[in-house]
Amino acid sequence: MQDFNAFTLENLTVSGDDSGVVQVVLSRPAKRNALNADTIEELIEVFSKLPRMGARAVVLRAEGDHFCAGLDLVEHHVEDRRPEDFMHLCLRWHEAFNKMEYGGVPIIAALKGAVVGGGLELASSAHVRVADQSTYFALPEGQRGLFTGGGATIRVADLVGKARMIDMMLTGRVYKQKEAMDVGLCQYLIDGNTDDKAMELAHLAAQNPALSNFAICSGISHMQNMSALDAAYSESVLAGIVNTQPASRERLEAFANKTAARVRPD
């Protein structure tokens, strides 16, 4: 396992512990953690390397009161980009978020405050999202004369459905608290600190065999892009590899010997 603290970054902070749980922290609180071009490049670097560094799970969290307010609109205004320049910037966003979703390491997002625009695209690239009572979700692109460019049409539409996403973009509708969880924007809604809950979930996930987590956090997303026939074939291949690994045999033996933990409702 390599040193998770070895990154040299300006907009993110990365740290890890002996269990392989890594914290990736958005560190632009004065900008409500808005995503500028440099932050996207740092996300690409971090999430390209973490799977090869032995990370077992990642907590994605933020400094300050807000998770992420989306695209850094001030930078976008100042840069006055040409269409092809902004297209290439969007492709870098896709590169970053694909590294997250398909990297095979569980990512738990600890949300709070604004999860807006590109911030929601970032959050939707994580595998599990934990919100608190302050968290609110929105896609205000329509009111700003913009269109999503970081994968919302793929991931947010997958979470909430096409009609809800269109409504969010056209009207500026904001989802929060129980309604946000009911439509699928988060899997957990808590009263306490989302950082603590995300760390708890990350440590649980880190106890799974790494190969099982890789299949769960990469294979399922790939299969969603396939035909049903191709997905069935791919699922069978993955199951053949994962379900016969030494770690699985050990856990199955514990189950057979009645020494393994049982699945219970409480």
CORHU-V992297 format. One record per pair of residues at least 12 apart in sequence whose ideal C-beta (glycine too) atoms are under 7 Angstrom apart, sorted by the first residue. I is the first residue (numbers start at 1). J is the second residue. Records with the same first field share a line. If there is no record, write none. Layout:
BEGIN
I: J  J
END
This chain:
BEGIN
1: 20  53  54
2: 53  54
4: 16  22  53
7: 46
9: 42
10: 38
11: 27  28  38  39  42
12: 24  25  26  27  39  42  46
13: 25  27
14: 46
16: 55
19: 56  203  206
20: 54  55  56  57  206
21: 56  57  59  199  202  203  206
22: 50  55  58
23: 59  61
24: 46  58  60
25: 61  62  63
26: 62  63  68
27: 63
29: 63  64
31: 72
32: 64  66  69  114
33: 62  64  66  67  68  69
34: 68  69  70  71  72
35: 68  70  71  72  118  122
36: 72  75
37: 75  89
40: 92  93  96
41: 92
43: 96
44: 92  95  96  99
47: 96  99  100  103
48: 99
50: 105
51: 103  104  105
55: 105
56: 206  210
57: 105  106  108  202  205  206
58: 105  106  107  202
59: 108  110  198  199  202
60: 107  109  110  126
61: 110  195  198
65: 112  113
66: 112  113  114
67: 111  112  113  114  115  119  123
68: 114  115  119  122
69: 114  116  119
70: 116  117  118  119
71: 117  118
90: 149  150
93: 149  150
94: 150  151
97: 121  122  125  150  151
100: 125  126
101: 125  221
102: 218  221  222
103: 218
104: 213  214  217  218
105: 213  217
106: 127  202  205  213  217
107: 126  127
108: 126  128  130  198  201  202
109: 123  126  129  130  198
110: 130  194  195  198
111: 123  129  130  131  135  186  194
112: 132  134  135  194
113: 134  135
114: 136
115: 135  136  137
116: 138  140
117: 139  140  141
118: 150
120: 137  139  152  156
121: 148  150  151  152  155  156
124: 155  156  159
125: 155
127: 217
128: 187  201
129: 186  187
130: 186  188  190  194  197  198
131: 180  186  188  189  194
132: 190  194
133: 177  191
135: 176  180
136: 174  175  176
137: 174  175  176  180  185
138: 168  172  174
139: 152  156  165  168  169
140: 172
141: 169
142: 169  170  172
143: 172
152: 165
159: 184  185
160: 183  184  185
164: 183
177: 189
209: 245  247  248
211: 242  245
212: 242
215: 238  242
219: 234  238
222: 234
223: 235
END
